[in-house]
Each structure stands twice: as structure tokens, then as C-alpha cells.
């Protein structure tokens, strides 16, 4: 084999390798990776563990308006810049990641954000998307009149072997009457998000129009 022919073959091989590498990089760039424990709770409402930067492209596809963050640690600067670039509002409700009882007042305030459809689409997350996120979703389910076994089943599906009795006790004892009453102090009633509309009404109040609390 002549030197010239060998050099031509080497150039062809190098070009082929470069094209293959470029194609691989493009495929990797197109891959959307959801955060750990990601799931849709219902239309326009999502839950997950703490998103990493590799998850940002996936989050963009959700067209989020808001994020409910249930940890005490400050949100990382890189994440804040991402939220700003996407015009996503951050609501932080600091709950310690321990086995202690979940603070009822914090859950109440988080639920007030969660039932406001003007904040949708919305993502709830803590660190792992198991306990704190599970408790907030569980209290929402009680507000939606889910039976306790179904509330617990959903919680345990994400918490797995690390399900906490304290969390389930909290959800069982959580009184949704307070948040139900606050619904009528808002300028609307909850209809759900998107086409599959659900109405959260007090069972004893069949009103079809919103009631605005006078000041």
C-alpha cells in the first residue's frame, strides 16, 4: 500500500469518527432526563425529588409557572438563574428533613399556593420527593376527598421501604376544614388545570359560583 493511499484512508476514517461523535453528542443533547421520583399528580401538577442541572431541559417541556420547594436549604444560584430564564416563580416552605412531625401551618400555607390554579403548571419537590412532598400531596388528596387507604398507598409508592409512620399519622389527622374555608376567601374556586376539570367544594356547599369574602 502506498503512503498516499494510506493517508487517504486515514483521513476518511478520521472524518467518519468525527461524524459519529457529532451524531452521538447530538443524540445525548436531545435526551430529556426527568428528576428523580418524578411523576404527574394530575394535569398540570407534578412532583419529584430535587432537580439537577441535567434535568433543566426536561423541566422546560413542562412550561412551569411555579415550583413549591419544601426544604430549608437555600436554592442553588444555578437553579435560580434557570428559574429566572424560564419565568418560573419559586415558593419555598422550609421543612426539616427529619422524622419529626410535619409542621401543620407550613402545609397549610403550601396548600394555599397549590390550590391556586394561577400558579399552574406547578412542580412540588423536596430532596428525594418522598416524605415532605408525599405529605403535601397526601393532604391535597384529603382535600379532594380521597379515602385514607388511597392516600397512604400513593405516599408509600414513592417512599417505599422508608415510609414513615409519623407522616401517615400526620396525613390522617390533618384537618382540611381550615383550607376548605380559605377557598372561599379567594377570588375563584378550584376547577383543576386543563381539560379534566375537578371542583374542590365543601360537601355541604353545592354552590356553583365563587363566594368572595367581604373585607
C-alpha positions in Angstrom: 0.0 0.0 0.0 1.4 3.4 -1.0 1.8 6.2 1.5 -0.7 8.4 -0.3 -3.4 5.7 -0.3 -2.8 5.1 3.4 -3.1 8.8 4.2 -6.4 9.0 2.2 -7.8 6.0 4.2 -6.7 7.6 7.5 -8.5 10.9 6.6 -11.7 9.0 5.7 -11.5 7.1 9.0 -11.0 10.3 11.0 -13.9 12.1 9.2 -16.1 9.1 9.9 -15.1 9.1 13.6 -15.8 12.8 13.9 -19.3 12.4 12.2 -20.1 9.6 14.6 -19.0 11.6 17.6 -21.0 14.6 16.5 -24.1 12.4 16.0 -23.7 10.8 19.4 -23.3 14.2 21.1 -26.5 15.4 19.3 -28.4 12.4 20.5 -27.2 13.0 24.1 -28.2 16.6 23.8 -31.7 15.6 22.8 -32.2 13.2 25.7 -34.6 14.6 28.3 -33.9 13.4 31.8 -36.6 13.9 34.5 -35.7 14.5 38.1 -35.6 11.5 40.5 -39.0 10.3 41.6 -40.8 12.4 39.0 -44.4 11.9 38.5 -47.6 13.7 37.4 -50.0 14.1 40.3 -52.7 15.4 38.0 -52.9 17.6 34.9 -50.6 20.5 35.4 -49.3 19.3 38.8 -46.1 17.4 39.2 -43.9 16.0 42.0 -40.2 15.0 42.1 -37.0 15.0 44.0 -34.6 17.9 43.8 -33.9 18.7 40.1 -30.3 18.7 38.9 -28.9 20.8 36.1 -29.2 17.8 33.8 -33.0 17.9 34.3 -33.4 21.5 33.2 -34.2 20.6 29.6 -36.9 18.2 30.8 -38.4 20.8 33.1 -38.6 23.3 30.2 -41.0 20.9 28.4 -43.5 21.3 31.4 -43.9 25.0 30.8 -43.9 25.5 34.6 -45.2 28.7 36.2 -44.2 27.8 39.8 -42.2 25.5 42.0 -43.0 24.6 45.6 -39.7 23.8 47.4 -40.1 22.1 50.7 -36.5 22.2 52.1 -34.8 24.7 54.4 -31.6 25.0 52.4 -31.3 27.9 50.0 -32.0 27.3 46.4 -28.7 27.0 44.4 -27.7 30.0 42.4 -27.6 28.0 39.2 -31.2 26.9 39.8 -32.3 30.4 40.5 -30.9 31.5 37.2 -32.7 28.8 35.4 -36.0 29.8 37.1 -35.4 33.4 36.1 -34.7 32.4 32.5 -38.0 30.4 32.4 -40.0 33.0 34.3 -40.8 30.4 37.0 -41.8 31.6 40.5 -40.3 29.8 43.5 -42.3 29.3 46.7 -40.1 28.0 49.5 -41.6 26.4 52.6 -38.8 25.2 54.8 -39.5 21.8 56.4 -36.7 19.9 58.1 -35.9 16.6 56.5 -36.2 14.7 59.8 -38.6 12.1 61.2 -40.2 14.8 63.4 -43.9 15.8 62.9 -44.5 17.9 59.8 -45.5 21.5 60.8 -49.2 21.9 60.1 -49.0 25.7 59.4 -46.4 25.2 56.8 -48.5 22.6 55.0 -51.5 25.0 55.2 -49.5 27.8 53.5 -48.2 25.4 50.8 -51.7 24.2 50.1 -52.9 27.7 49.6 -50.3 28.1 46.8 -51.2 24.6 45.5 -54.9 25.2 45.1 -54.4 28.4 43.3 -54.6 27.5 39.6 -53.0 30.8 38.6 -49.7 29.1 39.7 -50.1 26.2 37.3 -48.4 24.3 35.9 -46.6 23.7 39.1 -43.9 21.3 40.5 -43.6 20.2 44.1 -40.3 18.9 45.3 -38.1 18.3 48.3 -34.8 16.5 48.4 -35.9 13.0 47.4 -39.5 13.5 46.6 -40.6 11.1 49.2 -41.6 12.3 52.7 -42.2 16.1 52.6 -43.5 16.1 49.1 -45.6 13.0 49.9 -47.2 14.7 52.9 -48.2 17.8 50.9 -49.7 15.6 48.1 -51.4 13.5 50.7 -53.1 16.5 52.3 -54.1 17.7 48.9 -55.7 14.2 48.3 -57.7 14.6 51.5 -58.9 17.9 50.3 -60.0 16.1 47.2 -61.9 13.7 49.4 -59.7 10.7 48.7 -60.1 7.8 51.2 -57.2 7.3 53.6 -56.1 3.9 52.2 -55.6 5.5 48.7 -53.8 8.5 50.3 -51.4 6.1 52.1 -50.9 3.9 49.0 -49.8 6.8 46.9 -47.5 8.0 49.7 -45.9 4.5 50.1 -45.5 4.1 46.4 -42.9 6.9 46.5 -41.5 6.5 50.0 -41.0 2.7 49.5 -39.3 0.9 52.4 -38.6 4.3 54.0 -42.3 5.2 54.6 -42.7 6.9 57.9 -45.5 6.2 60.4 -45.3 9.8 61.6 -46.0 11.1 58.1 -49.0 8.9 57.7 -50.3 9.8 61.1 -50.0 13.5 60.2 -51.9 13.0 57.0 -54.6 11.0 58.9 -55.0 13.7 61.5 -54.7 16.7 59.2 -57.9 18.8 59.3 -58.7 20.0 55.8 -61.6 22.2 57.0 -59.3 25.1 57.5 -58.0 25.1 54.0 -61.5 24.4 52.6 -62.8 27.5 54.4 -59.9 29.6 52.9 -61.0 28.5 49.4 -63.9 30.9 49.7 -61.7 33.8 50.6 -60.0 33.6 47.2 -61.4 35.2 44.1 -62.2 31.9 42.4 -62.9 28.3 43.2 -60.6 25.5 42.2 -61.6 23.9 38.9 -58.4 21.9 38.2 -56.0 22.6 35.4 -56.6 21.8 31.8 -59.4 19.9 30.3 -60.0 17.3 33.1 -61.6 19.8 35.5 -62.3 18.9 39.1 -64.0 21.1 41.6 -62.9 21.1 45.2 -66.0 22.1 47.2 -67.1 21.5 50.7 -69.5 18.6 50.6 -72.2 20.7 52.3 -71.9 23.6 49.9 -73.0 22.9 46.3 -72.6 26.5 45.1 -71.6 26.8 41.5 -70.3 30.4 41.7 -67.4 31.6 43.8 -68.1 33.5 47.0 -65.8 36.4 47.9 -65.2 37.1 51.5 -66.1 40.7 52.3 -63.4 42.8 54.0 
